[in-house]
Amino acid sequence: MDVKKFKMIDEEFVCIECKKKVSPLVYTARDHCPYCLCSIHVDDYPGDRLVNCHGILRPIDIEFAKKDVIKIVYRCDVCGMIKKNKMARDDNYDLVLKIMSKKV
């Protein structure tokens, strides 16, 4: 990712999928719901808000990246785009395990 294209947006929101109130992450930008792990397809690069799709990004897989970073792999339910976001410390780990075992 090009660091210059990263725009820090870490704000409270209500998840469009599970309807739970989500607080800011504080240590980096919150880009998905920690409860259901869903996100909204609004960014080309993190925080740019340049994509008009607005489909729900649903978690489909878990990927282990460098330096012990865990990424959630998403597929947009409208356009089919595949995206990856880093797992947050407060994410629903039980759901992460279900995704890893393909039981979702």
Secondary structure, DSSP 8 states (H G I E B T S, - for coil): --GGG-------EE-TTT--EE---SSS---S-TTT--EE---SSTT--------EEEEEEEEE-GGG-EEEEEEETTT--EEEEE--TTS-HHHHHHHHTT--
